Amino acid sequence: MARRPLRQIAEPLEVPMMPFAVVGTVVWGLAGLALLLYRDELAAQGQSMWLWTCLAGVAGGLAGILTMHMRARRRRRRDPGKPGRP
């Protein structure tokens, strides 16, 4: 049986993820603001946990944005002349 030639492994794509994290964080924030308008009704029905869920979404989004920013800065510092890097 003949052996097939090995293929070159392609480099992974550098996809900018920051816009997705920012949009997700903004959506959680807007949902939280919308739920603040109905906080009395939510509390009366025992559903005030949704406000805390939105707060957790915003906090997680901010942590993710900070992590991505630090990673991008470290990557730029490590490979300043590499093509395709923002």
Secondary structure, DSSP 8 states (H G I E B T S, - for coil): -----------------HHHHHHHHHHHHHHHHHHHTTHHHHHHTT-THHHHHHHHHHHHHHHHHHHHHHHHHHHHHH-TT-TT--
